[in-house]
């Protein structure tokens, strides 16, 4: 078995174990049908293009994913430096890779303290765009004069989510953070990043997948292309199925099932695929072609 980010790679995932029993006929049809031949060829080309960026130095799915970096200016995040695993005094951009954030997750597991991963994965997710520090302040300090949860309570809820993640899987952890374990202003686009890195730090575990607006738009394209299939008759429009920003647990599981089905189709002798590699390539692509 090939090595993962911290040991053996996770075994192949089976989409049938992820697809909800009550999934609609439309969703089941898309997932079970998987990628078309053209879509498979397009994703394989996306992988080749990404691999060229490393001059052949990276080849395994885990290495290709770990090398995905985002530029971050630590100075912008200085108010969170007690939790941010970067030099907050640096005024120029630093490259923060998935591998580096996974290292933070590993340290959090050892210390059983999760705020550093929340903050670091949040900074990684925003990079240098938008008003990320302000949004993170809402999570940790409240919004519009309304107090948020204490950092002690946030740590408690994150720890509970990781425990559920380890014991019952990504779907159950997603449901917890969406519902009873909800953290104010901390929605799926960012808590799936937290769950992803927390799971990636464990040897042989199939990582939870990131789901954000960009990836949801890619899913919308796949579903829309199949809107005229017999199984899609009377189904909801692809646009509304993938409308965010708080996707249901069922929708998250359908997303994970589709990615796993796609990976099974893409994997062949000499070219192993993982769900996180497919997620990365779909995220990087401007559109599915």
Secondary structure per residue as TSV (DSSP state, phi and psi in degrees):
chain	resnum	aa	ss	phi	psi
A	1	X	-	360.0	135.7
A	2	X	-	-71.5	153.7
A	3	X	E	-75.7	140.9
A	4	X	E	-97.1	-164.6
A	5	X	T	-67.3	-18.7
A	6	X	T	-147.1	44.1
A	7	X	E	129.7	-153.1
A	8	X	E	-61.3	145.7
A	9	X	-	-69.4	152.3
A	10	X	-	-68.2	148.8
A	11	X	-	-66.2	157.2
A	12	X	-	-56.0	140.5
A	13	X	-	-86.2	151.2
A	14	X	-	-110.0	116.5
A	15	X	H	-59.9	-27.0
A	16	X	H	-67.4	-24.5
A	17	X	H	-82.0	-13.6
A	18	X	H	-102.5	-27.3
A	19	X	S	-69.5	119.5
A	20	X	-	-59.8	144.1
A	21	X	T	-61.2	-30.9
A	22	X	T	-98.4	19.7
A	23	X	-	-60.9	146.5
A	24	X	-	-67.5	162.7
A	25	X	H	-59.9	-37.8
A	26	X	H	-61.2	-52.0
A	27	X	H	-61.4	-44.5
A	28	X	H	-61.5	-41.3
A	29	X	H	-62.3	-42.6
A	30	X	H	-66.7	-47.3
A	31	X	H	-64.1	-48.7
A	32	X	H	-67.2	-31.9
A	33	X	H	-72.2	-31.5
A	34	X	-	68.4	-156.9
A	35	X	-	-79.9	145.5
A	36	X	-	-74.7	167.6
A	37	X	H	-60.0	-39.1
A	38	X	H	-65.3	-40.8
A	39	X	H	-67.8	-37.1
A	40	X	H	-63.1	-44.0
A	41	X	H	-62.6	-39.5
A	42	X	H	-63.6	-44.4
A	43	X	H	-67.2	-37.9
A	44	X	H	-62.4	-37.0
A	45	X	H	-68.3	-37.7
A	46	X	H	-59.7	-38.8
A	47	X	H	-66.3	-44.7
A	48	X	H	-61.3	-42.1
A	49	X	H	-63.2	-41.0
A	50	X	H	-67.7	-39.3
A	51	X	H	-64.9	-32.9
A	52	X	H	-62.6	-26.2
A	53	X	T	-65.7	-19.7
A	54	X	T	-105.7	9.2
A	55	X	T	52.7	36.7
A	56	X	T	78.2	1.4
A	57	X	S	-74.5	-19.5
A	58	X	-	-124.2	136.7
A	59	X	-	-138.3	-34.6
A	60	X	S	-72.7	155.0
A	61	X	H	-55.2	-41.5
A	62	X	H	-63.5	-41.2
A	63	X	H	-67.5	-41.1
A	64	X	H	-64.0	-37.3
A	65	X	H	-73.9	-44.4
A	66	X	H	-59.4	-29.1
A	67	X	T	-79.2	-5.7
A	68	X	-	-70.7	114.6
A	69	X	E	-117.7	153.0
A	70	X	E	-126.4	137.1
A	71	X	E	-77.9	130.8
A	72	X	E	-133.2	137.5
A	73	X	E	-99.1	101.7
A	74	X	G	-55.1	-32.3
A	75	X	G	-56.7	-33.5
A	76	X	G	-66.9	-23.0
A	77	X	G	-106.7	16.9
A	78	X	G	-58.2	-32.5
A	79	X	G	-65.9	-11.8
A	80	X	G	-111.0	19.4
A	81	X	T	-64.8	-17.8
A	82	X	T	-68.4	-18.2
A	83	X	T	-117.2	-18.2
A	84	X	-	-81.6	127.1
A	85	X	S	-86.8	50.1
A	86	X	S	-140.7	164.4
A	87	X	-	-76.7	98.7
A	88	X	T	-68.2	-11.0
A	89	X	T	-85.8	-10.0
A	90	X	-	-70.4	127.3
A	91	X	-	-93.1	-14.7
A	92	X	S	-100.6	165.0
A	93	X	E	-67.1	139.8
A	94	X	E	-116.4	150.2
A	95	X	E	-91.0	118.0
A	96	X	E	-110.3	112.7
A	97	X	E	-95.5	163.1
A	98	X	H	-61.0	-35.9
A	99	X	H	-61.7	-41.0
A	100	X	H	-67.4	-40.1
A	101	X	H	-68.3	-34.2
A	102	X	H	-62.9	-36.9
A	103	X	H	-61.8	-40.1
A	104	X	H	-62.3	-42.9
A	105	X	H	-60.6	-38.4
A	106	X	H	-64.1	-42.5
A	107	X	H	-65.1	-37.9
A	108	X	H	-63.7	-38.7
A	109	X	H	-63.5	-40.4
A	110	X	H	-65.9	-37.7
A	111	X	H	-92.9	-13.7
A	112	X	T	57.9	38.3
A	113	X	-	-127.5	125.7
A	114	X	-	-111.6	-8.8
A	115	X	H	-61.9	-36.5
A	116	X	H	-59.1	-35.2
A	117	X	H	-74.1	-39.5
A	118	X	H	-56.5	-50.0
A	119	X	H	-68.5	-45.3
A	120	X	H	-67.1	-41.5
A	121	X	H	-69.1	-30.6
A	122	X	H	-66.7	-45.9
A	123	X	H	-63.2	-41.0
A	124	X	H	-61.6	-41.0
A	125	X	H	-67.9	-34.9
A	126	X	H	-86.4	-33.5
A	127	X	T	60.9	-135.2
A	128	X	T	-101.2	9.9
A	129	X	S	-101.3	156.5
A	130	X	T	67.2	-160.1
A	131	X	T	-113.5	50.4
A	132	X	H	-53.6	-48.7
A	133	X	H	-59.2	-37.9
A	134	X	H	-64.9	-42.7
A	135	X	H	-62.8	-40.9
A	136	X	H	-65.3	-35.4
A	137	X	H	-62.4	-36.7
A	138	X	H	-61.3	-41.0
A	139	X	H	-63.9	-45.1
A	140	X	H	-89.8	-24.9
A	141	X	H	-124.7	-5.0
A	142	X	-	97.6	172.7
A	143	X	B	-136.0	140.5
A	144	X	T	53.4	42.4
A	145	X	T	81.6	-6.2
A	146	X	B	-93.5	127.2
A	147	X	-	-68.6	144.1
A	148	X	-	-90.9	-170.6
A	149	X	-	-69.4	150.7
A	150	X	-	-66.7	156.8
A	151	X	H	-62.6	-29.7
A	152	X	H	-63.7	-43.2
A	153	X	H	-69.1	-38.9
A	154	X	H	-62.6	-46.1
A	155	X	H	-57.3	-42.5
A	156	X	H	-62.3	-42.4
A	157	X	H	-71.9	-36.8
A	158	X	H	-65.7	-42.9
A	159	X	H	-62.0	-40.4
A	160	X	H	-64.1	-39.2
A	161	X	H	-64.9	-41.2
A	162	X	H	-65.9	-38.9
A	163	X	H	-61.8	-44.6
A	164	X	H	-65.9	-40.1
A	165	X	H	-55.8	-47.1
A	166	X	H	-71.0	-36.2
A	167	X	H	-89.4	-34.0
A	168	X	H	-127.0	-7.3
A	169	X	-	102.9	172.8
A	170	X	H	-65.0	-37.0
A	171	X	H	-62.8	-43.2
A	172	X	H	-68.1	-38.4
A	173	X	H	-66.8	-38.8
A	174	X	H	-60.1	-47.1
A	175	X	H	-61.4	-39.5
A	176	X	H	-61.2	-48.6
A	177	X	H	-72.9	-18.9
A	178	X	H	-81.8	-24.0
A	179	X	T	-123.2	-105.1
A	180	X	T	-68.5	-24.6
A	181	X	T	-98.3	18.1
A	182	X	-	-60.3	139.7
A	183	X	-	-111.6	124.2
A	184	X	T	-53.6	134.8
A	185	X	T	67.7	13.1
A	186	X	-	-119.5	89.6
A	187	X	-	-94.0	-179.4
A	188	X	H	-55.8	-35.2
A	189	X	H	-58.1	-29.0
A	190	X	H	-109.4	-32.5
A	191	X	H	-73.2	-20.9
A	192	X	H	-71.8	-27.6
A	193	X	H	-66.7	-43.0
A	194	X	H	-59.3	-49.3
A	195	X	H	-63.7	-38.1
A	196	X	H	-58.9	-52.3
A	197	X	H	-69.1	-36.4
A	198	X	H	-61.6	-37.4
A	199	X	H	-79.9	-31.7
A	200	X	H	-66.8	-23.0
A	201	X	T	-79.1	-1.1
A	202	X	S	-105.5	129.7
A	203	X	T	-58.5	130.9
A	204	X	T	71.8	8.5
A	205	X	-	-95.8	136.0
A	206	X	-	-71.0	114.8
A	207	X	-	-64.5	145.8
A	208	X	-	-61.2	147.8
A	209	X	-	-99.4	145.7
A	210	X	-	-74.1	135.8
A	211	X	-	-131.7	116.0
A	212	X	-	-134.4	-175.2
A	213	X	H	-60.8	-37.5
A	214	X	H	-65.9	-44.3
A	215	X	H	-69.9	-35.1
A	216	X	H	-63.0	-37.2
A	217	X	H	-64.8	-36.4
A	218	X	H	-65.2	-41.0
A	219	X	H	-63.4	-39.0
A	220	X	H	-57.6	-38.4
A	221	X	H	-63.9	-46.4
A	222	X	H	-59.6	-44.3
A	223	X	H	-68.2	-40.5
A	224	X	H	-63.9	-36.6
A	225	X	H	-62.9	-22.7
A	226	X	T	-106.4	12.1
A	227	X	T	-64.9	-20.9
A	228	X	T	-96.2	2.7
A	229	X	S	-70.8	151.2
A	230	X	G	-54.5	-36.2
A	231	X	G	-70.7	-13.3
A	232	X	G	-91.5	-5.2
A	233	X	T	-59.4	132.1
A	234	X	T	68.8	7.7
A	235	X	-	-81.5	161.0
A	236	X	-	-66.8	156.3
A	237	X	-	-67.0	149.9
A	238	X	H	-58.0	-35.0
A	239	X	H	-59.4	-47.1
A	240	X	H	-76.5	-29.1
A	241	X	H	-61.4	-35.7
A	242	X	T	-108.3	17.4
A	243	X	-	-70.1	130.7
A	244	X	-	-103.6	-160.7
A	245	X	S	-94.4	-1.8
A	246	X	S	-112.3	79.6
A	247	X	-	-66.5	144.3
A	248	X	-	-68.4	162.7
A	249	X	H	-61.2	-37.7
A	250	X	H	-59.9	-43.5
A	251	X	H	-65.7	-38.3
A	252	X	H	-63.0	-41.5
A	253	X	H	-68.7	-36.4
A	254	X	H	-64.8	-41.2
A	255	X	H	-58.6	-49.5
A	256	X	H	-62.6	-38.4
A	257	X	H	-64.1	-41.9
A	258	X	H	-64.1	-42.0
A	259	X	H	-63.7	-42.3
A	260	X	H	-65.4	-40.2
A	261	X	H	-61.7	-41.7
A	262	X	H	-64.1	-42.1
A	263	X	H	-63.3	-39.0
A	264	X	H	-62.1	-36.7
A	265	X	H	-72.1	-36.8
A	266	X	H	-77.3	-30.4
A	267	X	-	-70.3	134.6
A	268	X	B	-152.1	166.2
A	269	X	T	-53.0	126.8
A	270	X	T	88.2	-6.1
A	271	X	B	-145.2	93.7
A	272	X	-	-86.3	139.8
A	273	X	-	-118.7	153.1
A	274	X	-	-130.3	157.1
A	275	X	H	-57.9	-38.5
A	276	X	H	-68.8	-29.6
A	277	X	H	-68.9	-43.3
A	278	X	H	-61.9	-42.2
A	279	X	H	-60.2	-45.6
A	280	X	H	-59.9	-47.7
A	281	X	H	-65.8	-36.2
A	282	X	H	-69.2	-36.8
A	283	X	H	-65.4	-42.0
A	284	X	H	-70.3	-31.5
A	285	X	S	-69.7	139.5
A	286	X	S	-70.0	-32.1
A	287	X	S	-163.8	157.7
A	288	X	-	-78.3	130.5
A	289	X	-	-120.8	360.0
